[in-house]
Amino acid sequence: MAGKYPNRIKSLPLFDGRFDAYKLESKGCDVLFASYPAGTKIPTHTHQTENHGVITRGELILTMNGEVSRIGVGEWYHVPVNVEHAAEFEVETDEIEFWFELSK
């Protein structure tokens, strides 16, 4: 992975998904330190989790509910559970994502 995370973060297990990320497990929430090469496109999909994220380098182009938003460094975004969305990264981008499980 090309992300500029500290070595301690890089020692975390890798996330098994459609993008590169280090995964910090916690009760009720997965924390991902994700890196996306320039040109990465993630097609429309949903999650069974409520997701919050903050961009630490680069920019996220998030399409959700027919709206396109550009999320830059230091900005937070929110994707509610089961909401269709797509992501695109025109430049190399790093982010920290919080995937909250639904209460049972």
Backbone bond lengths (Angstrom), bond angles and torsions (degrees), N, CA, C in turn:
res aa  C-N    CA-C-N  psi(-1)  N-CA   C-N-CA  omega(-1)  CA-C   N-CA-C  phi
1 M - - - 1.462 - - 1.525 109.39 -
2 A 1.310 115.68 145.93 1.460 120.43 -174.07 1.528 112.89 -97.06
3 G 1.317 119.80 -5.39 1.459 121.53 -175.82 1.518 112.65 -57.72
4 K 1.321 115.62 151.35 1.461 121.35 -178.58 1.522 110.83 -96.89
5 Y 1.341 115.87 53.91 1.454 120.79 178.77 1.523 109.53 -90.68
6 P 1.346 117.65 155.67 1.467 120.48 176.83 1.535 110.69 -61.37
7 N 1.326 115.81 155.79 1.461 120.81 -178.94 1.525 111.75 -56.88
8 R 1.312 118.18 -33.67 1.474 121.07 178.91 1.533 110.09 -61.89
9 I 1.318 117.55 -41.43 1.467 121.28 176.71 1.527 109.18 -66.20
10 K 1.333 116.74 -41.90 1.464 120.97 -178.74 1.527 112.77 -65.82
11 S 1.330 117.52 -14.56 1.466 120.34 178.09 1.531 112.11 -85.20
12 L 1.338 117.83 -6.04 1.463 121.57 177.64 1.521 110.07 -71.52
13 P 1.362 117.69 158.74 1.461 119.16 176.90 1.525 111.60 -63.84
14 L 1.329 115.48 152.49 1.459 120.11 177.72 1.521 109.90 -79.45
15 F 1.326 115.90 142.96 1.456 123.36 175.38 1.526 108.50 -74.94
16 D 1.324 117.34 136.76 1.459 122.34 179.41 1.526 108.75 -97.94
17 G 1.334 116.92 87.32 1.464 120.86 -176.43 1.512 111.21 -154.19
18 R 1.339 116.27 -161.24 1.468 122.38 -175.01 1.525 113.51 -82.49
19 F 1.324 117.71 2.63 1.459 121.22 179.96 1.512 108.44 -147.79
20 D 1.327 117.43 167.03 1.458 122.27 179.87 1.515 110.27 -84.29
21 A 1.333 116.30 131.11 1.462 120.85 178.20 1.520 109.27 -159.80
22 Y 1.321 115.51 151.08 1.458 122.32 168.82 1.519 106.34 -95.62
23 K 1.332 116.88 139.36 1.458 120.91 -172.97 1.528 111.21 -115.25
24 L 1.333 115.17 123.94 1.463 122.22 174.00 1.521 106.46 -107.66
25 E 1.319 117.40 111.43 1.464 120.77 -177.37 1.523 110.32 -83.59
26 S 1.308 114.00 140.81 1.464 120.80 173.72 1.522 107.54 -146.08
27 K 1.294 117.46 162.74 1.461 120.96 -177.39 1.534 109.52 -66.81
28 G 1.335 116.00 119.64 1.455 121.41 176.10 1.513 115.42 80.61
29 C 1.344 117.17 2.18 1.465 119.45 -178.20 1.519 109.70 -158.15
30 D 1.333 116.60 130.28 1.461 120.55 169.00 1.517 107.52 -96.05
31 V 1.327 115.74 138.48 1.457 121.79 177.60 1.524 106.79 -113.78
32 L 1.335 115.83 122.75 1.457 121.48 -177.42 1.524 110.48 -116.03
33 F 1.322 116.28 134.18 1.454 123.07 173.14 1.521 104.96 -105.73
34 A 1.326 116.65 96.11 1.461 122.35 -167.68 1.519 112.24 -104.56
35 S 1.338 115.04 146.53 1.464 123.10 176.50 1.514 109.15 -129.01
36 Y 1.321 115.90 137.09 1.459 121.86 -178.58 1.519 109.16 -128.36
37 P 1.327 118.01 123.75 1.460 120.00 174.36 1.531 110.62 -65.95
38 A 1.316 116.13 154.32 1.467 120.62 175.17 1.520 109.20 -55.50
39 G 1.330 116.00 137.21 1.454 121.37 178.76 1.518 114.39 92.27
40 T 1.339 117.74 -1.97 1.466 120.55 179.32 1.525 110.04 -67.41
41 K 1.341 115.70 134.18 1.465 121.96 175.29 1.523 107.78 -129.25
42 I 1.322 116.31 127.93 1.461 122.13 176.14 1.518 106.31 -111.19
43 P 1.342 117.34 115.50 1.464 120.41 -175.39 1.523 112.62 -66.99
44 T 1.316 115.31 169.65 1.459 122.43 -178.65 1.531 110.31 -54.45
45 H 1.338 115.53 132.54 1.453 122.25 -178.82 1.527 109.16 -159.72
46 T 1.318 116.62 175.66 1.463 122.40 175.54 1.520 109.32 -130.37
47 H 1.334 115.94 167.14 1.461 122.75 175.37 1.520 109.45 -128.69
48 Q 1.305 115.85 151.91 1.462 121.88 172.27 1.526 110.21 -88.60
49 T 1.321 116.61 15.41 1.459 123.20 179.73 1.522 109.81 -126.08
50 E 1.327 115.85 159.55 1.465 121.45 171.42 1.517 106.42 -94.59
51 N 1.327 116.83 122.64 1.459 120.48 -172.06 1.526 112.00 -112.13
52 H 1.333 114.50 136.28 1.455 123.12 172.32 1.523 106.10 -126.78
53 G 1.317 117.51 144.55 1.455 119.82 178.71 1.508 111.67 -150.10
54 V 1.329 114.75 159.17 1.461 121.77 175.99 1.530 107.82 -132.22
55 I 1.314 115.93 134.24 1.463 121.87 179.95 1.527 108.20 -83.87
56 T 1.341 116.03 129.28 1.467 120.48 179.63 1.528 112.69 -108.07
57 R 1.346 116.53 -15.09 1.465 121.95 176.30 1.515 107.26 -160.28
58 G 1.306 117.35 135.96 1.454 121.03 176.42 1.524 113.18 87.38
59 E 1.339 115.89 -143.61 1.468 120.69 -175.10 1.527 110.26 -157.72
60 L 1.316 115.21 138.47 1.463 123.74 173.79 1.523 108.73 -102.31
61 I 1.329 116.19 130.87 1.467 120.84 170.90 1.522 105.19 -104.78
62 L 1.314 116.61 108.02 1.459 123.68 -173.93 1.518 109.74 -107.13
63 T 1.328 116.33 124.75 1.462 121.74 175.08 1.522 107.87 -109.02
64 M 1.345 115.35 121.58 1.461 120.80 -177.26 1.528 108.25 -152.89
65 N 1.317 116.68 133.96 1.470 121.62 -179.95 1.524 112.08 55.27
66 G 1.332 116.82 36.97 1.459 121.30 177.85 1.519 114.72 76.26
67 E 1.324 118.00 2.52 1.468 122.00 179.86 1.520 110.47 -111.15
68 V 1.337 115.86 140.76 1.453 121.84 176.27 1.519 108.35 -105.93
69 S 1.334 116.01 126.06 1.465 121.67 179.16 1.520 109.22 -122.20
70 R 1.314 115.89 142.37 1.466 121.62 174.28 1.527 106.90 -105.17
71 I 1.334 115.33 119.43 1.451 122.04 -176.99 1.526 107.20 -109.46
72 G 1.348 116.53 117.16 1.457 121.37 -175.98 1.515 113.49 -101.84
73 V 1.307 115.28 -176.56 1.462 122.54 -177.88 1.526 110.61 -55.88
74 G 1.327 115.05 129.95 1.458 121.48 178.81 1.515 114.09 84.98
75 E 1.324 117.06 -5.59 1.461 120.28 -179.06 1.525 110.48 -95.24
76 W 1.335 115.15 144.04 1.458 123.27 179.47 1.520 109.69 -100.51
77 Y 1.328 115.79 152.12 1.457 121.42 172.39 1.522 108.48 -135.07
78 H 1.331 115.55 165.07 1.464 122.18 -178.85 1.520 108.67 -138.90
79 V 1.337 116.46 131.36 1.458 122.47 173.51 1.526 106.73 -121.51
80 P 1.333 117.33 109.85 1.472 120.03 179.05 1.537 111.95 -64.38
81 V 1.303 115.76 159.50 1.468 122.30 178.98 1.534 110.29 -57.48
82 N 1.332 114.93 138.16 1.476 123.88 175.61 1.527 115.03 61.33
83 V 1.315 119.25 18.62 1.464 121.96 176.85 1.530 108.44 -94.09
84 E 1.344 116.30 126.29 1.453 120.08 178.08 1.525 110.41 -65.29
85 H 1.327 115.02 136.48 1.460 120.45 179.09 1.526 108.70 -157.10
86 A 1.320 115.49 161.75 1.464 123.07 176.76 1.526 107.61 -136.38
87 A 1.331 115.67 155.93 1.465 120.67 -179.24 1.516 109.97 -131.93
88 E 1.333 114.56 148.06 1.456 121.02 177.13 1.521 107.83 -142.40
89 F 1.334 114.83 145.39 1.466 120.93 -179.03 1.526 108.06 -131.89
90 E 1.323 116.94 104.12 1.468 121.03 -179.46 1.519 111.13 -76.25
91 V 1.334 117.22 -26.95 1.461 122.90 179.43 1.528 108.54 -123.78
92 E 1.342 116.72 161.39 1.465 120.05 176.06 1.523 108.68 -55.21
93 T 1.325 116.07 131.30 1.460 120.41 -173.36 1.523 110.26 -137.66
94 D 1.323 115.72 140.07 1.460 123.26 171.74 1.518 107.67 -120.99
95 E 1.329 115.11 147.96 1.455 119.41 176.40 1.518 110.31 -152.76
96 I 1.302 115.04 163.05 1.457 122.55 172.04 1.520 105.87 -114.32
97 E 1.343 115.26 124.01 1.460 121.19 -176.84 1.531 109.84 -116.70
98 F 1.315 115.74 141.75 1.456 122.87 176.39 1.523 107.16 -117.65
99 W 1.329 117.45 116.20 1.457 123.71 -178.62 1.528 107.54 -106.70
100 F 1.330 116.12 98.22 1.463 121.70 -176.73 1.521 110.89 -85.89
101 E 1.327 116.83 127.94 1.454 122.11 175.34 1.519 109.40 -72.93
102 L 1.326 115.85 152.50 1.454 120.14 176.57 1.526 109.63 -72.53
103 S 1.308 116.77 145.09 1.466 121.47 176.82 1.522 108.64 -65.80
104 K 1.296 115.32 142.32 1.468 119.82 -179.50 1.502 111.14 -101.55
